[in-house]
Each structure stands twice: as C-alpha cells, then as structure tokens.
Amino acid sequence: MSSIARASALIGAGTIVSRLTGLLRTIVLVAAVGAVSEAGDAFAVANQLPNNIYAIISTGLLTAVIVPQIVKVAAHPDGGQAFISKLLTLGVVALLVTTAVAIAVAPWLVTLYAPDFTPDQLALSTTFAYWCLPQIFFYGLFALLGEILNARRVFGPYTWAPIVNNLVSITGFIFFIVLFGSDQNVVDDWTLGMIALLAGTATLGIILQTVLLLFFWRRASLQLRPDFRWRGVGLNHLGRLAGWTFLMVVAGQLAGLMQSRVLSPASGTAPAQLASQNAWLIFMLPYSVIVLSIGTPYFTRLSEHAHAGRDGDVRADIGSSIRTLGLFTVLATAALAVAAVPASRIFTGSAAQAQQAALVLVCFLVSLVPLAVLFVVQRTFYAYDDTRTPFFFTLVQAALVVATALLVQATVPVDYLAAGVALGQSLASIVQVVIATWLLHRRLGGIGVGGWMLSLGRFFLAAVPAAAAGWGTFLLLGGVDGWTVSDRLLGAIGTAIIGTVAAVVYLAFLWLLRAPELAVVRPILRRVLRR
C-alpha cells in the first residue's frame, strides 16, 4: 500500500498545482475575452477542437489499450523496447496525418460545433482554429509519452508537465491584456495580431509541455528509435482492442457535438460554450486531484493482477480504490455544491453571472461520485483487454446525453440551456455506471458491491451535516449578496473558507461513525504536504 500512497501523493501534488495554475489560466483568459461573450465562445469552440481529439487519444486508445500492453511486454527479454519503439513511431505518423486532415477541414469543424454563430463569429472561430489545431499532434505525443512513462512506473513528469503549459498561457494572456486591454468580447474588434497572440500562446504551451517530458525519458530505462517495421507489433490484436474503444469515444464525441450545437444559440446572452467549459473545469479539479492521482497507480497495479490471472486481487483492488475515491469525492461534491456561487464568481464578471454559472456547476456535480466509480469499473474491463463491453454501456450514456440535450433544446429557456445540458449529462452518467457495475459484477462473479456501497452510504451520511455547515457559512458571509461574490479574488477566498468548514465537519462525523476508511487519509495527506 505504501507504493500506491507514494505514487498517489506524487500525482496528487502535481495535479493540484497543475489544476490551480489551470484555474489561474482560465481567470486570466476570462479577463481577456469576457465570461459571456461572442469572442470568448468563438475561442472556446476553436480551442476545444484539439482537446476533443486529445480525449480520443488519451482517455480512449491509450488508457484502454496501450497501458495494459506495455505492462505485458515489460516481461520480454528487452523490457519491451522493440514493441514501444514500433508503437511510438506508428503513433507519431498517425498524429501527423490526423493533424493535417483536421487543419484542412477547420471551417467545417467550427460550423459543425457552432451552427448558430453569426458569420463574423464563425470567421473568427475558424481563424482561431487554424492556430489551435496543431495542438492535436503535441497533445497526442504528450499523452503517448506520458502513458509510456506511467506504465513504466514513472508517474511524476506526466502530472507536472502541464504546469509549464499553464504558466506559458498565463504569461501570454497577461501580455495580451497589456497590449489590447481586457474584456475583448466584440467580434469585430479582433485583429490578426490579437488572434495570433491569444491562440498562438495556447498552442505554444502545449508544445513546451510535450518537450519537457523528453527530459525525463531516461528514467523509463528505455532506448527507443524510429522503427517503421510494424509487422510483429501486434497491430491486428491492438486494432481489435482499439476498434471498440475508438467507436466508444466517437460516440462520446458525437454526444459532445450535440451539446455544443444546443448551446450555440445562447452565445453572447447567457452561459454557453465558454461558461460550460469553465464550470466543467471547476468540476474537473476534484476529479483530477482525487480520481486520477489515486486511481492511476491503482490501474497500473490492477492491470498487473489481471494479466497474472489473480482475480481475487483484482476484486480487492476494485473495492479499496472505490472506497478511497469515494471518501474524497463525496466531500468534494458537498463542499463545491454549497460553495458553487463564490466558486463560479472566480470565472465570471458579476454576481449575476456567477449565480447562472453556479447552477451549471451543481448540475455537473451530480455525477462526480458516479464518475469516480466508473473510472475504476471501466478500467477494470480495460485491464482484461475488454474494450467491447465499455463500448456498449458508453453508447447508452451517449444516447441519453443526446436525448436529454434535444429535450433541453425544445423545452428549456435560453438562460438555462447550459444547466439543462449539464444535468442531462450527469443523469446519463449515473445510468452508465449502474449498467457498467452490473456487467463487471457478472464477469468477475462479484466485486463486493455491498461492501463499498455501504462505505459510500456512510460518506453521504457524513456529507449531510458537512453541506449544512458549509451552506450556513455561505449565508453568514452574506450569501448571494455578500462579499464572497463581489469579485474574483474574494470568491476564491470565500470558496476556501466554505470548503474548509465543510471538510472539518465531514471528517469529524466520519470519526464519530468510526469509519475505517479514514486510515487512508493520514499517509496520503502527509505525503502530499511533504511533496
């Protein structure tokens, strides 16, 4: 357990710093282009395009297929160097082709994601896209190199490198504000120099974070070289695995495409693409710090146990990881829900905008705990080289996301489109995790659902007084008319105060309940603070 705690602390500390600098990056970006603005949404759509491709590469093909295969070939006489050389060469070629095609069809991609943009807004977003789409190659290469390092138990660099990206972006965005001023939300005011500085800075950050990984390559004890002899790399086997994964992620991206199209009429008047991305960014802070930092080392160990046929150890890994993740994600859900307004004020221009964005954040938070469970369940299927089953339960989720988005479009006022889309996504994720858990339970002959559900129930019981204490603190600080929503800095301070109160009450009630899971808090916190 000490190796898991050590790796979790390293990844957790890096993720915290990365996410905090990412939040600062977004604050500066919002100051530059506005929170609810046509220009801001134009940049949000363009800059999200390479991120969508990155999602396919990172959370799809790499996590599902590559990591388990690298763990397996580590037992080869050469430590897997031949396989990884071929794999890396193939990945670079595929990324170059993908990037070139995406750039060629940039106008079509922008129109596809934002059909209700004005002609000038479409033109601005397309120009942004030409600067942003080269990120696809560097995002993909970063993910490929990072997952190889993770599979070789070199966990730190992949987590800490994005900090460089954030610092570069923060510097560039501040320079933009100095040169051109803040709140540049009018589409017609944008020049080529403004576009190049904003979008070029975003792309430069991705390039530098990828280059940084190369400095840590020696730690992986691999001597790689370009190898175009792909025969023998197991492409047929990888293709079968990746085929289902690719279809799964495509289904998710189609659902995201529908969400973006539904949100486009709200651009400039209500929370739309940029506001939804900012709410998702707040949501992803606890998810990344908790789920990825703790779950990534578990996944590497779980893959080793699955490859060795030790199903009993796999079941134990599932139970312990869900309990550990649940302990923290339930707290995060309660604390962020009651602090949603001041937390949203950090990324908005007024208290009224913060209240609108807070509703979007709360709707996303409905699915934080279920997604933590899904992280473990889905990756257990991947550890057994099963990408077919996750495709089917993800297809159900994607279909529900599309259906709820269309329902929201037909029934919900423009001011609440973003909140409705977020809630639909959360409900779809809950259905997905129920189906996925049932299927894994059948496959392994039981995964101890009763045991870890009892733990989650204990956590939710402690979260009730914690949320009440946090909400009471928010009201004592003035509520929606108080100082915590008066500006961005005070919003951050208010969020920290409310979250701290909720955390103290939560842990106190778990202590009164004699929750055995509290034993994992001490070593993880001790190591994070030491780092």
Buried (B, 14 or more C-beta within 10 A) or exposed (E): EEEBBBBBBBBBBBBBBBBBBBBBBBBBBBBBBBBBBBBBBBBBBBBBBBBBBBBBBBBBBBBBBBBBBBBBBBEEEEBBBBBBBBBBBBBBEBBBEBBEEBBEEBBEBBBBBBEBBBEBBBBBBBBBBBBBBBBBBBBBBBBBBBBBBBBBBBBBBBBBBBBBBBBBBBBBBBBBBEEBEBBBBEBEEBEEEBBEBBBBBBBBBBBBBBBBBEEBBEEBEBEBEEBEEEEEBBBEEBEBBBBBBBBBBBBBBBBBBBBBBBBBBBBBEBBBBBBBBBBBBBBBBBBBBBBBBBBBBBBBBBBBBBBEEBBEBBBBBBBBBBBBBBBBBBBBBBBBBBBBBBBBBBBBBBBEBBBBBBBBBBBBBBBBBBBBBBBBBBBBBBBBBBBBBBBBBBBBBBBBBBBBBBBBBEEBEBEBBBBBBBBBBBBBBBBBBBBBBBBBBEBBEEBBBEEBBEBBEBBBBBBEBBBBBBBEBBEEBEEBEBEBBBBBEBBBBBBEBBBBBBBEBBBBBBEEEEBEBEEBBEBBEEBBEEB
